Amino acid sequence: MIKNWWLLALCGILDAIYSVMNFFMQRPDGSLTLRTFVNHRSTLVDMGMLALAAGVCTLAAATWSSRKGASWLLALNGLACTALGLLLAFRTGPLAFRTIALLIVVMAMSAGIYELATARTLRRHLRREWLLGAAGVASVGFALTFLAFVLRWIALDPESPAQTLHWLGSYFGFSAICMLGMALALTPTSTGPALRASLRAKSACPPPDPKAAR
């Protein structure tokens, strides 16, 4: 994963752009603005393509680190983000917020558990591993909040679409911070020399010979 830190950084940048687009659609009082821009089909397509690109980057990072035990969580996050992008970009009918919220539950929970697992695995090598752990806890909190939306434990005002944009923008803004923070934490300059030496030793070690084991 250390070699693929730049993919996480790219995901963070895409999430940040998505978040800004959500907040750009609101006035300071929370009401929608630029209605022509919001209601135009190309806007949803652009937002869907951003989410799709972020999902593909996350899937690529998970695939290139497939030897790690927790990489499937990153792949699950990428699949959910890709599905969200496909729905926004290519679905022509109405899209319920509960469907989007369910995908965000998967994204936030998988990202949170992955961040907690990474912080625990690299706790002796990262300089600020507690920040990664705190981000993981906050991600799980976001997942539980959106799960409450799905189960209707928390009701959104159906006459206030800006409320939906606020929650989506908040999550993707937080996701951008997490992805960029994790990318910066995994850069070669941030990781300790002991971790890099250990990874080089593992990569240089030849696989065991089955015949020799017999």
C-alpha positions in Angstrom: 0.0 0.0 0.0 2.9 2.3 0.6 3.8 2.2 -3.1 0.3 3.1 -4.0 -0.2 6.1 -1.7 -0.7 8.4 -4.7 -3.9 6.5 -5.7 -5.4 7.3 -2.3 -4.4 10.9 -2.7 -6.1 11.0 -6.1 -9.2 9.5 -4.5 -9.1 12.2 -1.8 -8.9 15.0 -4.5 -11.8 13.6 -6.4 -13.9 13.3 -3.2 -13.0 16.9 -2.3 -14.3 18.1 -5.7 -17.5 16.1 -5.3 -18.0 17.6 -1.8 -17.4 21.2 -3.1 -20.0 20.6 -5.9 -22.6 19.6 -3.3 -22.0 22.7 -1.1 -21.8 24.9 -4.2 -25.5 24.1 -4.8 -26.5 25.7 -1.6 -27.0 29.3 -0.4 -25.7 30.3 3.0 -29.2 29.8 4.4 -29.3 26.2 3.2 -31.7 26.7 0.3 -30.8 25.5 -3.2 -29.2 27.9 -5.6 -28.3 27.8 -9.3 -31.4 25.7 -10.0 -30.6 25.5 -13.7 -27.2 24.1 -12.8 -28.7 21.7 -10.3 -31.5 20.4 -12.4 -29.4 20.0 -15.5 -28.7 16.4 -16.4 -25.1 17.1 -17.1 -24.5 18.1 -13.5 -25.5 14.7 -12.2 -23.5 13.0 -14.9 -20.4 15.0 -13.9 -20.9 14.2 -10.2 -21.4 10.5 -11.1 -18.2 10.5 -13.2 -16.3 11.9 -10.2 -17.6 9.2 -7.9 -16.9 6.6 -10.6 -13.3 7.8 -11.0 -12.8 7.8 -7.2 -14.2 4.2 -7.0 -11.9 3.0 -9.8 -8.9 4.5 -8.1 -9.8 2.8 -4.8 -10.3 -0.5 -6.6 -6.9 -0.1 -8.2 -5.2 0.6 -4.9 -6.9 -2.5 -3.4 -6.0 -4.7 -6.3 -2.3 -3.7 -6.2 -2.2 -4.4 -2.5 -4.2 -7.6 -2.7 -1.6 -9.5 -0.7 -2.6 -7.6 2.5 -5.3 -9.1 4.6 -7.5 -6.0 4.9 -7.4 -5.0 1.2 -10.8 -6.5 0.6 -12.2 -3.6 2.7 -10.7 -1.1 0.4 -12.1 -3.0 -2.6 -15.6 -3.0 -1.0 -15.3 0.8 -0.5 -14.3 1.1 -4.2 -17.2 -1.1 -5.4 -19.7 1.0 -3.4 -18.3 4.3 -4.7 -18.3 2.9 -8.3 -21.9 1.8 -7.9 -22.8 5.3 -6.7 -21.1 6.9 -9.6 -22.9 4.6 -12.1 -26.3 5.4 -10.5 -25.7 9.1 -10.7 -24.2 9.1 -14.2 -26.5 6.7 -16.0 -29.8 6.4 -14.1 -32.5 8.5 -15.8 -35.3 8.0 -13.3 -35.6 9.3 -9.8 -33.1 8.1 -7.3 -34.1 7.7 -3.7 -31.9 9.1 -1.0 -32.1 5.8 0.9 -30.3 4.1 -1.9 -27.5 6.6 -1.8 -27.4 6.4 2.0 -27.1 2.6 1.8 -24.1 2.8 -0.5 -22.5 5.4 1.8 -23.0 3.1 4.8 -20.9 0.5 2.9 -18.3 3.1 1.9 -18.0 4.6 5.4 -18.0 1.3 7.3 -15.4 -0.4 5.1 -13.2 2.7 5.1 -13.4 3.1 8.8 -12.5 -0.6 9.5 -9.7 -0.4 7.0 -8.3 2.7 8.7 -8.5 1.1 12.1 -6.8 -2.0 10.8 -4.1 0.0 9.1 -3.5 2.1 12.2 -3.2 -1.1 14.3 -0.9 -2.9 11.9 1.5 0.1 11.4 1.2 1.6 14.9 4.9 1.2 15.5 5.9 2.6 12.2 3.6 5.6 11.5 4.4 8.9 13.2 0.7 9.8 13.9 -1.1 6.6 13.8 -3.7 7.9 16.3 -5.0 10.3 13.6 -5.7 7.4 11.3 -7.4 5.5 14.2 -9.5 8.6 15.0 -10.5 8.9 11.3 -11.6 5.3 11.4 -13.8 5.8 14.4 -15.4 8.9 12.7 -16.0 6.9 9.5 -17.8 4.3 11.5 -19.8 7.1 13.1 -20.8 8.4 9.6 -21.8 4.8 8.6 -24.1 4.5 11.6 -25.6 7.9 10.9 -26.5 7.0 7.3 -27.7 3.6 8.5 -30.1 5.6 10.7 -31.3 7.4 7.5 -31.8 4.0 5.8 -33.8 2.6 8.7 -35.7 5.9 9.1 -34.5 6.3 12.7 -33.5 9.8 11.5 -36.0 11.6 9.2 -34.9 14.1 6.6 -37.3 16.9 5.5 -38.6 15.8 2.1 -39.2 19.4 1.2 -35.6 20.4 1.8 -33.3 18.8 -0.9 -30.5 21.0 0.4 -30.5 18.9 3.5 -29.6 15.9 1.4 -26.8 17.8 -0.3 -25.5 18.9 3.1 -25.1 15.4 4.3 -23.6 14.1 1.0 -21.2 17.1 0.9 -20.2 16.5 4.6 -19.4 12.9 4.1 -17.4 13.3 0.9 -15.5 16.2 2.5 -14.7 14.0 5.4 -13.8 11.1 3.1 -11.4 13.4 1.2 -9.7 14.4 4.4 -9.4 10.7 5.4 -8.0 9.6 2.0 -5.5 12.5 1.8 -4.5 11.9 5.4 -4.0 8.2 4.8 -2.0 8.9 1.6 0.2 11.4 3.4 0.7 8.9 6.3 1.8 6.2 3.9 4.2 8.3 1.8 7.9 7.0 1.9 8.9 10.2 3.8 6.3 9.7 6.5 6.8 6.0 7.2 9.7 4.9 9.3 12.8 3.3 7.8 12.2 0.1 9.8 8.9 -0.4 7.9 10.5 0.2 4.5 13.4 -2.2 5.3 10.9 -4.8 6.4 8.9 -4.5 3.2 12.0 -4.7 1.1 13.1 -7.8 3.0 9.7 -9.5 2.4 9.8 -8.7 -1.3 13.3 -10.0 -1.7 12.6 -13.2 0.2 11.9 -16.0 -2.4 8.7 -18.0 -2.0 9.1 -21.4 -0.2 9.8 -24.4 -2.4 7.0 -27.1 -2.0 9.5 -29.8 -2.9 11.9 -28.7 -0.2 9.1 -28.8 2.4 8.5 -32.4 1.6 
